[in-house]
């Protein structure tokens, strides 16, 4: 196991030191495989066929349906994945767009970015069990968060309006309290 504080500024003075540290990280990862189950640390995926690509800089920047100059991209495969999901969700073949993200944080950031473009005055609500990146994404994009943690919530009778309530709290709904957060998304 690597020490938490190696007693230096964090730089590696010699390539041999870096190789030793990387070897220790690899050994720790292999040792932990027995207990790593499920996303994101699933160990049942064999990435070895991709190993030859790891020595190349691949850059899928921009629109997945537009190939850049040069051959250092994998947009063909990105398009195949997007088409597969488009078919799965029955999106019209001529009316699809998207891209593959590096993970949940980037996906949440882009989703909230698009939401802000469509509803710039909307509030963001999420449960305490949501992906850890949501508060960070809300902050980065300068969005308004609609209050404290929402562990369970329900629409009021009649559907989505400013009368939302928190089912797990005794807080008054915005319909009865002028100090409670109000919907600014145009639903009311």
C-alpha positions as CSV (number, residue, x, y, z in Angstrom):
1,X,0.0,0.0,0.0
2,X,1.3,3.5,-0.9
3,X,1.9,5.8,2.0
4,X,-0.5,8.7,2.4
5,X,2.4,11.2,2.7
6,X,5.5,10.0,1.0
7,X,7.5,12.9,2.6
8,X,8.1,14.9,-0.5
9,X,6.4,17.4,-2.7
10,X,4.7,14.7,-4.8
11,X,7.1,14.8,-7.7
12,X,8.9,11.8,-8.9
13,X,12.6,12.4,-9.3
14,X,13.5,9.3,-11.3
15,X,11.6,7.2,-13.8
16,X,12.4,4.1,-11.6
17,X,10.4,5.7,-8.7
18,X,7.4,6.3,-11.0
19,X,7.5,2.8,-12.3
20,X,7.7,1.4,-8.7
21,X,4.7,3.6,-7.7
22,X,2.7,2.5,-10.7
23,X,3.5,-1.1,-10.0
24,X,2.2,-0.7,-6.5
25,X,-1.0,0.9,-7.7
26,X,-1.5,-2.0,-10.2
27,X,-0.8,-4.6,-7.5
28,X,-3.4,-3.0,-5.2
29,X,-6.0,-2.9,-8.0
30,X,-5.5,-6.6,-8.7
31,X,-5.6,-7.5,-5.0
32,X,-8.9,-5.7,-4.7
33,X,-10.6,-7.5,-7.6
34,X,-12.2,-10.1,-5.4
35,X,-14.3,-7.5,-3.7
36,X,-15.0,-5.2,-6.6
37,X,-18.4,-6.0,-8.0
38,X,-20.8,-3.8,-10.1
39,X,-20.4,-0.4,-11.5
40,X,-18.0,1.5,-11.6
41,X,-15.4,-1.0,-10.5
42,X,-16.6,-4.1,-12.4
43,X,-13.8,-6.5,-13.1
44,X,-15.6,-8.8,-15.6
45,X,-14.7,-6.6,-18.6
46,X,-11.7,-7.6,-20.6
47,X,-10.1,-4.4,-21.9
48,X,-7.0,-6.2,-23.3
49,X,-8.2,-5.9,-27.0
50,X,-8.0,-2.1,-26.6
51,X,-4.4,-2.2,-25.3
52,X,-2.9,-1.3,-28.7
53,X,-4.9,2.0,-28.7
54,X,-3.6,3.1,-25.3
55,X,-0.3,4.3,-27.0
56,X,-2.2,6.7,-29.3
57,X,-3.8,10.0,-28.7
58,X,-7.5,9.6,-29.7
59,X,-9.6,12.7,-29.9
60,X,-13.3,12.6,-30.6
61,X,-13.8,16.3,-30.2
62,X,-16.9,17.9,-31.7
63,X,-20.0,16.5,-33.4
64,X,-20.0,12.7,-33.5
65,X,-21.4,12.8,-37.1
66,X,-18.5,14.9,-38.4
67,X,-15.1,13.3,-38.8
68,X,-12.2,15.6,-38.1
69,X,-9.1,15.8,-40.2
70,X,-6.7,13.0,-39.3
71,X,-7.4,9.5,-38.3
72,X,-6.8,9.7,-34.5
73,X,-10.5,9.3,-33.5
74,X,-13.1,6.6,-32.9
75,X,-16.2,8.4,-34.0
76,X,-17.4,5.5,-36.1
77,X,-17.8,3.5,-32.9
78,X,-19.3,6.5,-31.1
79,X,-22.0,6.8,-33.8
80,X,-22.7,3.1,-33.5
81,X,-23.3,3.4,-29.8
82,X,-25.5,6.5,-30.2
83,X,-27.5,4.8,-33.0
84,X,-28.0,1.7,-30.8
85,X,-29.4,3.8,-28.0
86,X,-31.4,5.9,-30.4
87,X,-33.0,2.7,-31.7
88,X,-33.5,1.4,-28.2
89,X,-35.4,4.6,-27.2
90,X,-37.1,4.8,-30.6
91,X,-35.7,8.2,-31.5
92,X,-36.3,9.1,-35.1
93,X,-33.2,8.2,-37.2
94,X,-33.0,11.6,-38.8
95,X,-33.5,13.5,-35.5
96,X,-30.9,12.2,-33.1
97,X,-27.9,13.9,-31.4
98,X,-25.7,13.2,-28.5
99,X,-22.2,12.1,-27.6
100,X,-20.5,9.6,-25.4
101,X,-19.3,11.1,-22.1
102,X,-16.4,10.0,-19.9
103,X,-18.9,9.2,-17.1
104,X,-21.8,10.3,-14.9
105,X,-20.3,13.7,-13.9
106,X,-19.9,14.8,-17.5
107,X,-23.3,13.4,-18.5
108,X,-25.0,15.3,-15.6
109,X,-23.1,18.5,-16.4
110,X,-24.2,18.3,-20.1
111,X,-27.8,17.4,-19.2
112,X,-28.1,20.4,-16.8
113,X,-26.4,22.6,-19.4
114,X,-29.1,21.7,-21.9
115,X,-31.8,22.1,-19.3
116,X,-30.5,25.6,-18.5
117,X,-30.6,26.5,-22.2
118,X,-34.3,25.5,-22.4
119,X,-35.4,26.7,-19.0
120,X,-33.0,29.4,-17.8
121,X,-35.1,30.3,-14.8
122,X,-35.8,26.8,-13.5
123,X,-34.8,25.5,-10.1
124,X,-32.9,22.2,-9.8
125,X,-34.1,19.6,-7.3
126,X,-32.4,16.3,-6.6
127,X,-32.6,13.8,-3.8
128,X,-29.8,13.1,-1.3
129,X,-29.3,9.8,-3.1
130,X,-28.5,11.4,-6.5
131,X,-25.1,11.2,-8.1
132,X,-22.5,13.1,-6.1
133,X,-21.7,15.4,-9.0
134,X,-25.1,17.2,-9.1
135,X,-24.3,19.9,-6.5
136,X,-21.0,20.5,-8.2
137,X,-22.6,20.7,-11.7
138,X,-25.3,23.1,-10.3
139,X,-22.6,25.3,-8.9
140,X,-20.5,25.3,-12.1
141,X,-23.4,26.2,-14.2
142,X,-24.6,28.9,-11.8
143,X,-28.1,27.3,-11.5
144,X,-30.5,27.8,-8.6
145,X,-31.0,24.8,-6.3
146,X,-34.5,24.5,-5.0
147,X,-33.7,24.0,-1.3
148,X,-32.3,21.4,1.0
149,X,-32.0,17.7,0.4
150,X,-35.2,16.1,-1.0
151,X,-35.3,12.5,0.2
152,X,-38.8,11.8,-1.1
153,X,-41.1,14.2,-2.9
154,X,-44.4,14.0,-4.7
155,X,-46.4,16.3,-7.0
156,X,-49.4,17.9,-5.2
157,X,-52.9,16.9,-6.3
158,X,-53.5,18.2,-9.8
159,X,-49.9,17.7,-11.1
160,X,-46.7,19.7,-11.3
161,X,-47.3,23.3,-10.1
162,X,-45.7,25.5,-7.5
163,X,-47.4,23.5,-4.7
164,X,-44.7,20.8,-4.6
165,X,-44.2,19.4,-1.1
166,X,-41.5,17.4,0.6
167,X,-43.2,14.2,1.7
168,X,-40.6,13.5,4.4
169,X,-40.8,16.9,6.1
170,X,-43.4,19.0,7.8
171,X,-42.4,22.1,5.8
172,X,-45.3,24.1,4.4
173,X,-45.8,24.0,0.7
174,X,-45.1,27.1,-1.4
175,X,-48.8,27.4,-1.9
176,X,-49.1,28.3,1.9
177,X,-45.8,30.0,2.5
178,X,-44.3,33.0,0.7
179,X,-40.8,32.2,2.0
180,X,-40.6,28.7,0.4
181,X,-38.8,28.2,-2.9
182,X,-41.1,28.9,-5.9
183,X,-41.2,27.3,-9.3
184,X,-39.8,29.6,-11.9
185,X,-39.9,27.1,-14.8
186,X,-43.2,28.4,-16.1
187,X,-45.4,25.6,-14.8
188,X,-47.5,27.8,-12.7
